[in-house]
Amino acid sequence: MSADPTPRSRGEGLLVVLTCGDGARRRWEDGLATAAAKETARVVGVPARPGKPDVDPVLDMATLDRAGQGGRLVVVGTDADLAAVLVRLLRTERLEVPVAFVPLGPSVAATVWGLPPDGAAALDVARRGLARPAPLVRDDRGGVVAGEHVVGPFDGVVYCDEHEVLRGDAAGLVVRPDPAGRPIEIGGVDVGGVAVAVTGARRFAGLRRGVEHRGRGRAATLGCRPAALRRDGVDDDRPLERRSWYRHTVDWTLVRPAET
């Protein structure tokens, strides 16, 4: 079922809080949660980058929004933690569950989605913000992009949809979700949802940064000689030679500040 293009709900209902890893648990216990938030929150401690046995049993707790009670799932952790939770929502077909994100530290995902970088402010958004559709960007290895995937340096070719973005040596490729992408329900051919930035090789004997090339569309593809990949801040365990990123056919539901 596709996410509704209109705001789903406004808080304040039940918060099901996933504290991902020991750092998130300590931050919550050491004062991140206000008294008001504690009154409406059920806290579940899970490992960093939680998987199926950690997330799936929790999902039923976060579906009160279906009854109009404004319930939402709150992920306290890193960008990689958020991505891991989104993978479980994708695989269980539960993308309608409203998700709020409280970053533990510097967060590309928070920047991309216009969320507060400060934990207390982000928790306030989790309680009072609006749940709205957001483009879900997948890769062809079963992962999702919460903030950004970074490749490089590399020698290869990058396409965004049918357009060639760069061919040859590059300092790096960054793939991010594009919040400007149209909600799937509104549709149209040009729904977008994927943003790419490719920086060419350094110029003038390495003294100047390479030219940056950008593209927006529904998909991006890279073919290259073996290159390093970092997914939402975590280095992949093997080099890649080919990868595709594309917008999923169903949006996820993100809780954002009401004014954005």
PABARO-360070 format. One record per residue (C-alpha): residue number from 0; residue in three letters; x, y, z. Coordinates in steps of 0.5 Angstrom, whole numbers. Example, Ala and Ser with C-alpha at 12.3 -4.5 7.8 and 13.67 -1.06 7.14 Angstrom:
BEGIN
<r pos="0" code="ALA" X="25" Y="-9" Z="16"/>
<r pos="1" code="SER" X="27" Y="-2" Z="14"/>
//
This chain:
BEGIN
<r pos="0" code="MET" X="0" Y="0" Z="0"/>
<r pos="1" code="SER" X="3" Y="7" Z="-2"/>
<r pos="2" code="ALA" X="4" Y="12" Z="3"/>
<r pos="3" code="ASP" X="-2" Y="18" Z="3"/>
<r pos="4" code="PRO" X="1" Y="24" Z="0"/>
<r pos="5" code="THR" X="-2" Y="28" Z="5"/>
<r pos="6" code="PRO" X="0" Y="29" Z="13"/>
<r pos="7" code="ARG" X="-2" Y="22" Z="16"/>
<r pos="8" code="SER" X="-2" Y="25" Z="23"/>
<r pos="9" code="ARG" X="0" Y="30" Z="28"/>
<r pos="10" code="GLY" X="3" Y="28" Z="35"/>
<r pos="11" code="GLU" X="2" Y="26" Z="41"/>
<r pos="12" code="GLY" X="0" Y="19" Z="41"/>
<r pos="13" code="LEU" X="4" Y="13" Z="44"/>
<r pos="14" code="LEU" X="12" Y="13" Z="42"/>
<r pos="15" code="VAL" X="15" Y="7" Z="41"/>
<r pos="16" code="VAL" X="23" Y="8" Z="42"/>
<r pos="17" code="LEU" X="28" Y="4" Z="40"/>
<r pos="18" code="THR" X="35" Y="6" Z="43"/>
<r pos="19" code="CYS" X="40" Y="3" Z="38"/>
<r pos="20" code="GLY" X="46" Y="1" Z="42"/>
<r pos="21" code="ASP" X="49" Y="2" Z="49"/>
<r pos="22" code="GLY" X="50" Y="10" Z="47"/>
<r pos="23" code="ALA" X="43" Y="11" Z="45"/>
<r pos="24" code="ARG" X="41" Y="7" Z="51"/>
<r pos="25" code="ARG" X="45" Y="11" Z="56"/>
<r pos="26" code="ARG" X="43" Y="18" Z="52"/>
<r pos="27" code="TRP" X="36" Y="16" Z="54"/>
<r pos="28" code="GLU" X="37" Y="14" Z="61"/>
<r pos="29" code="ASP" X="42" Y="20" Z="62"/>
<r pos="30" code="GLY" X="36" Y="26" Z="61"/>
<r pos="31" code="LEU" X="35" Y="26" Z="53"/>
<r pos="32" code="ALA" X="27" Y="24" Z="55"/>
<r pos="33" code="THR" X="23" Y="29" Z="58"/>
<r pos="34" code="ALA" X="18" Y="27" Z="63"/>
<r pos="35" code="ALA" X="13" Y="29" Z="58"/>
<r pos="36" code="ALA" X="16" Y="24" Z="53"/>
<r pos="37" code="LYS" X="17" Y="19" Z="58"/>
<r pos="38" code="GLU" X="9" Y="19" Z="60"/>
<r pos="39" code="THR" X="8" Y="17" Z="53"/>
<r pos="40" code="ALA" X="14" Y="13" Z="51"/>
<r pos="41" code="ARG" X="15" Y="5" Z="51"/>
<r pos="42" code="VAL" X="23" Y="4" Z="51"/>
<r pos="43" code="VAL" X="26" Y="-2" Z="47"/>
<r pos="44" code="GLY" X="33" Y="-3" Z="47"/>
<r pos="45" code="VAL" X="36" Y="-6" Z="41"/>
<r pos="46" code="PRO" X="43" Y="-7" Z="38"/>
<r pos="47" code="ALA" X="46" Y="-2" Z="34"/>
<r pos="48" code="ARG" X="44" Y="-3" Z="27"/>
<r pos="49" code="PRO" X="38" Y="-8" Z="29"/>
<r pos="50" code="GLY" X="36" Y="-14" Z="25"/>
<r pos="51" code="LYS" X="30" Y="-18" Z="24"/>
<r pos="52" code="PRO" X="29" Y="-21" Z="31"/>
<r pos="53" code="ASP" X="30" Y="-14" Z="34"/>
<r pos="54" code="VAL" X="25" Y="-10" Z="30"/>
<r pos="55" code="ASP" X="20" Y="-14" Z="28"/>
<r pos="56" code="PRO" X="17" Y="-16" Z="34"/>
<r pos="57" code="VAL" X="17" Y="-9" Z="36"/>
<r pos="58" code="LEU" X="13" Y="-7" Z="30"/>
<r pos="59" code="ASP" X="6" Y="-8" Z="32"/>
<r pos="60" code="MET" X="7" Y="-3" Z="38"/>
<r pos="61" code="ALA" X="8" Y="2" Z="33"/>
<r pos="62" code="THR" X="2" Y="1" Z="29"/>
<r pos="63" code="LEU" X="-3" Y="5" Z="33"/>
<r pos="64" code="ASP" X="-3" Y="11" Z="28"/>
<r pos="65" code="ARG" X="-8" Y="6" Z="24"/>
<r pos="66" code="ALA" X="-13" Y="7" Z="29"/>
<r pos="67" code="GLY" X="-12" Y="15" Z="29"/>
<r pos="68" code="GLN" X="-8" Y="15" Z="35"/>
<r pos="69" code="GLY" X="-2" Y="18" Z="33"/>
<r pos="70" code="GLY" X="3" Y="13" Z="35"/>
<r pos="71" code="ARG" X="10" Y="13" Z="32"/>
<r pos="72" code="LEU" X="16" Y="9" Z="32"/>
<r pos="73" code="VAL" X="22" Y="13" Z="34"/>
<r pos="74" code="VAL" X="29" Y="11" Z="32"/>
<r pos="75" code="VAL" X="35" Y="14" Z="37"/>
<r pos="76" code="GLY" X="42" Y="12" Z="34"/>
<r pos="77" code="THR" X="46" Y="13" Z="28"/>
<r pos="78" code="ASP" X="44" Y="14" Z="21"/>
<r pos="79" code="ALA" X="46" Y="6" Z="20"/>
<r pos="80" code="ASP" X="41" Y="5" Z="25"/>
<r pos="81" code="LEU" X="36" Y="8" Z="22"/>
<r pos="82" code="ALA" X="37" Y="5" Z="15"/>
<r pos="83" code="ALA" X="37" Y="-2" Z="19"/>
<r pos="84" code="VAL" X="30" Y="0" Z="21"/>
<r pos="85" code="LEU" X="28" Y="2" Z="15"/>
<r pos="86" code="VAL" X="30" Y="-5" Z="12"/>
<r pos="87" code="ARG" X="25" Y="-8" Z="16"/>
<r pos="88" code="LEU" X="20" Y="-4" Z="15"/>
<r pos="89" code="LEU" X="21" Y="-5" Z="7"/>
<r pos="90" code="ARG" X="21" Y="-13" Z="8"/>
<r pos="91" code="THR" X="15" Y="-13" Z="13"/>
<r pos="92" code="GLU" X="11" Y="-8" Z="8"/>
<r pos="93" code="ARG" X="10" Y="-4" Z="14"/>
<r pos="94" code="LEU" X="12" Y="3" Z="11"/>
<r pos="95" code="GLU" X="6" Y="6" Z="13"/>
<r pos="96" code="VAL" X="8" Y="6" Z="20"/>
<r pos="97" code="PRO" X="11" Y="13" Z="22"/>
<r pos="98" code="VAL" X="18" Y="14" Z="24"/>
<r pos="99" code="ALA" X="22" Y="19" Z="28"/>
<r pos="100" code="PHE" X="29" Y="20" Z="28"/>
<r pos="101" code="VAL" X="33" Y="22" Z="34"/>
<r pos="102" code="PRO" X="41" Y="23" Z="32"/>
<r pos="103" code="LEU" X="46" Y="21" Z="37"/>
<r pos="104" code="GLY" X="51" Y="26" Z="34"/>
<r pos="105" code="PRO" X="53" Y="29" Z="27"/>
<r pos="106" code="SER" X="48" Y="26" Z="22"/>
<r pos="107" code="VAL" X="47" Y="26" Z="14"/>
<r pos="108" code="ALA" X="40" Y="24" Z="15"/>
<r pos="109" code="ALA" X="38" Y="29" Z="19"/>
<r pos="110" code="THR" X="41" Y="34" Z="14"/>
<r pos="111" code="VAL" X="38" Y="31" Z="8"/>
<r pos="112" code="TRP" X="31" Y="31" Z="12"/>
<r pos="113" code="GLY" X="31" Y="37" Z="15"/>
<r pos="114" code="LEU" X="31" Y="34" Z="22"/>
<r pos="115" code="PRO" X="34" Y="38" Z="28"/>
<r pos="116" code="PRO" X="41" Y="36" Z="30"/>
<r pos="117" code="ASP" X="40" Y="36" Z="37"/>
<r pos="118" code="GLY" X="37" Y="30" Z="41"/>
<r pos="119" code="ALA" X="32" Y="34" Z="45"/>
<r pos="120" code="ALA" X="29" Y="38" Z="39"/>
<r pos="121" code="ALA" X="29" Y="32" Z="35"/>
<r pos="122" code="LEU" X="25" Y="28" Z="41"/>
<r pos="123" code="ASP" X="20" Y="34" Z="41"/>
<r pos="124" code="VAL" X="19" Y="33" Z="33"/>
<r pos="125" code="ALA" X="18" Y="26" Z="34"/>
<r pos="126" code="ARG" X="12" Y="28" Z="39"/>
<r pos="127" code="ARG" X="9" Y="34" Z="36"/>
<r pos="128" code="GLY" X="11" Y="33" Z="28"/>
<r pos="129" code="LEU" X="7" Y="31" Z="22"/>
<r pos="130" code="ALA" X="8" Y="24" Z="19"/>
<r pos="131" code="ARG" X="9" Y="25" Z="12"/>
<r pos="132" code="PRO" X="11" Y="21" Z="6"/>
<r pos="133" code="ALA" X="18" Y="21" Z="4"/>
<r pos="134" code="PRO" X="22" Y="18" Z="-2"/>
<r pos="135" code="LEU" X="25" Y="11" Z="0"/>
<r pos="136" code="VAL" X="32" Y="10" Z="-4"/>
<r pos="137" code="ARG" X="34" Y="2" Z="-4"/>
<r pos="138" code="ASP" X="40" Y="-1" Z="-7"/>
<r pos="139" code="ASP" X="40" Y="-7" Z="-11"/>
<r pos="140" code="ARG" X="44" Y="-11" Z="-5"/>
<r pos="141" code="GLY" X="38" Y="-11" Z="-1"/>
<r pos="142" code="GLY" X="40" Y="-4" Z="3"/>
<r pos="143" code="VAL" X="37" Y="3" Z="4"/>
<r pos="144" code="VAL" X="40" Y="10" Z="4"/>
<r pos="145" code="ALA" X="38" Y="14" Z="10"/>
<r pos="146" code="GLY" X="43" Y="19" Z="9"/>
<r pos="147" code="GLU" X="48" Y="18" Z="4"/>
<r pos="148" code="HIS" X="52" Y="12" Z="1"/>
<r pos="149" code="VAL" X="59" Y="14" Z="-1"/>
<r pos="150" code="VAL" X="64" Y="11" Z="-7"/>
<r pos="151" code="GLY" X="71" Y="13" Z="-9"/>
<r pos="152" code="PRO" X="75" Y="14" Z="-11"/>
<r pos="153" code="PHE" X="74" Y="10" Z="-17"/>
<r pos="154" code="ASP" X="75" Y="10" Z="-25"/>
<r pos="155" code="GLY" X="68" Y="8" Z="-28"/>
<r pos="156" code="VAL" X="61" Y="11" Z="-31"/>
<r pos="157" code="VAL" X="55" Y="14" Z="-27"/>
<r pos="158" code="TYR" X="48" Y="15" Z="-30"/>
<r pos="159" code="CYS" X="42" Y="18" Z="-27"/>
<r pos="160" code="ASP" X="36" Y="15" Z="-30"/>
<r pos="161" code="GLU" X="38" Y="15" Z="-38"/>
<r pos="162" code="HIS" X="43" Y="21" Z="-37"/>
<r pos="163" code="GLU" X="51" Y="20" Z="-36"/>
<r pos="164" code="VAL" X="53" Y="24" Z="-31"/>
<r pos="165" code="LEU" X="61" Y="22" Z="-31"/>
<r pos="166" code="ARG" X="65" Y="18" Z="-35"/>
<r pos="167" code="GLY" X="73" Y="17" Z="-33"/>
<r pos="168" code="ASP" X="77" Y="18" Z="-26"/>
<r pos="169" code="ALA" X="73" Y="21" Z="-20"/>
<r pos="170" code="ALA" X="74" Y="23" Z="-13"/>
<r pos="171" code="GLY" X="68" Y="20" Z="-11"/>
<r pos="172" code="LEU" X="60" Y="19" Z="-12"/>
<r pos="173" code="VAL" X="55" Y="21" Z="-7"/>
<r pos="174" code="VAL" X="48" Y="18" Z="-7"/>
<r pos="175" code="ARG" X="42" Y="21" Z="-3"/>
<r pos="176" code="PRO" X="35" Y="21" Z="-2"/>
<r pos="177" code="ASP" X="32" Y="27" Z="-5"/>
<r pos="178" code="PRO" X="26" Y="30" Z="-1"/>
<r pos="179" code="ALA" X="24" Y="34" Z="-7"/>
<r pos="180" code="GLY" X="22" Y="28" Z="-10"/>
<r pos="181" code="ARG" X="14" Y="28" Z="-11"/>
<r pos="182" code="PRO" X="10" Y="23" Z="-7"/>
<r pos="183" code="ILE" X="9" Y="17" Z="-10"/>
<r pos="184" code="GLU" X="1" Y="17" Z="-10"/>
<r pos="185" code="ILE" X="1" Y="24" Z="-13"/>
<r pos="186" code="GLY" X="6" Y="21" Z="-19"/>
<r pos="187" code="GLY" X="7" Y="23" Z="-26"/>
<r pos="188" code="VAL" X="13" Y="21" Z="-30"/>
<r pos="189" code="ASP" X="18" Y="26" Z="-26"/>
<r pos="190" code="VAL" X="17" Y="23" Z="-19"/>
<r pos="191" code="GLY" X="25" Y="24" Z="-18"/>
<r pos="192" code="GLY" X="27" Y="22" Z="-11"/>
<r pos="193" code="VAL" X="35" Y="20" Z="-12"/>
<r pos="194" code="ALA" X="40" Y="25" Z="-12"/>
<r pos="195" code="VAL" X="47" Y="24" Z="-14"/>
<r pos="196" code="ALA" X="54" Y="28" Z="-14"/>
<r pos="197" code="VAL" X="60" Y="26" Z="-17"/>
<r pos="198" code="THR" X="66" Y="30" Z="-16"/>
<r pos="199" code="GLY" X="71" Y="29" Z="-22"/>
<r pos="200" code="ALA" X="79" Y="27" Z="-21"/>
<r pos="201" code="ARG" X="83" Y="33" Z="-18"/>
<r pos="202" code="ARG" X="86" Y="38" Z="-23"/>
<r pos="203" code="PHE" X="93" Y="42" Z="-24"/>
<r pos="204" code="ALA" X="97" Y="36" Z="-21"/>
<r pos="205" code="GLY" X="92" Y="35" Z="-15"/>
<r pos="206" code="LEU" X="92" Y="42" Z="-13"/>
<r pos="207" code="ARG" X="85" Y="44" Z="-14"/>
<r pos="208" code="ARG" X="78" Y="40" Z="-13"/>
<r pos="209" code="GLY" X="75" Y="36" Z="-19"/>
<r pos="210" code="VAL" X="69" Y="39" Z="-22"/>
<r pos="211" code="GLU" X="62" Y="37" Z="-19"/>
<r pos="212" code="HIS" X="57" Y="34" Z="-23"/>
<r pos="213" code="ARG" X="50" Y="33" Z="-20"/>
<r pos="214" code="GLY" X="44" Y="29" Z="-22"/>
<r pos="215" code="ARG" X="37" Y="28" Z="-20"/>
<r pos="216" code="GLY" X="32" Y="22" Z="-22"/>
<r pos="217" code="ARG" X="29" Y="16" Z="-20"/>
<r pos="218" code="ALA" X="35" Y="12" Z="-21"/>
<r pos="219" code="ALA" X="43" Y="12" Z="-21"/>
<r pos="220" code="THR" X="48" Y="7" Z="-23"/>
<r pos="221" code="LEU" X="55" Y="6" Z="-23"/>
<r pos="222" code="GLY" X="60" Y="1" Z="-26"/>
<r pos="223" code="CYS" X="67" Y="2" Z="-24"/>
<r pos="224" code="ARG" X="74" Y="-2" Z="-23"/>
<r pos="225" code="PRO" X="73" Y="-4" Z="-15"/>
<r pos="226" code="ALA" X="72" Y="2" Z="-11"/>
<r pos="227" code="ALA" X="71" Y="3" Z="-3"/>
<r pos="228" code="LEU" X="63" Y="4" Z="-1"/>
<r pos="229" code="ARG" X="61" Y="7" Z="5"/>
<r pos="230" code="ARG" X="54" Y="6" Z="7"/>
<r pos="231" code="ASP" X="51" Y="11" Z="12"/>
<r pos="232" code="GLY" X="57" Y="12" Z="15"/>
<r pos="233" code="VAL" X="59" Y="5" Z="16"/>
<r pos="234" code="ASP" X="65" Y="2" Z="11"/>
<r pos="235" code="ASP" X="63" Y="-4" Z="7"/>
<r pos="236" code="ASP" X="67" Y="-10" Z="8"/>
<r pos="237" code="ARG" X="68" Y="-11" Z="0"/>
<r pos="238" code="PRO" X="70" Y="-7" Z="-6"/>
<r pos="239" code="LEU" X="64" Y="-6" Z="-11"/>
<r pos="240" code="GLU" X="64" Y="-6" Z="-18"/>
<r pos="241" code="ARG" X="57" Y="-5" Z="-20"/>
<r pos="242" code="ARG" X="51" Y="-2" Z="-16"/>
<r pos="243" code="SER" X="45" Y="1" Z="-17"/>
<r pos="244" code="TRP" X="40" Y="6" Z="-13"/>
<r pos="245" code="TYR" X="33" Y="7" Z="-14"/>
<r pos="246" code="ARG" X="27" Y="10" Z="-11"/>
<r pos="247" code="HIS" X="22" Y="4" Z="-8"/>
<r pos="248" code="THR" X="15" Y="4" Z="-11"/>
<r pos="249" code="VAL" X="12" Y="6" Z="-4"/>
<r pos="250" code="ASP" X="14" Y="12" Z="0"/>
<r pos="251" code="TRP" X="16" Y="11" Z="8"/>
<r pos="252" code="THR" X="13" Y="15" Z="13"/>
<r pos="253" code="LEU" X="17" Y="20" Z="16"/>
<r pos="254" code="VAL" X="16" Y="25" Z="22"/>
<r pos="255" code="ARG" X="18" Y="32" Z="20"/>
<r pos="256" code="PRO" X="18" Y="39" Z="23"/>
<r pos="257" code="ALA" X="11" Y="41" Z="22"/>
<r pos="258" code="GLU" X="13" Y="48" Z="19"/>
<r pos="259" code="THR" X="17" Y="44" Z="13"/>
//
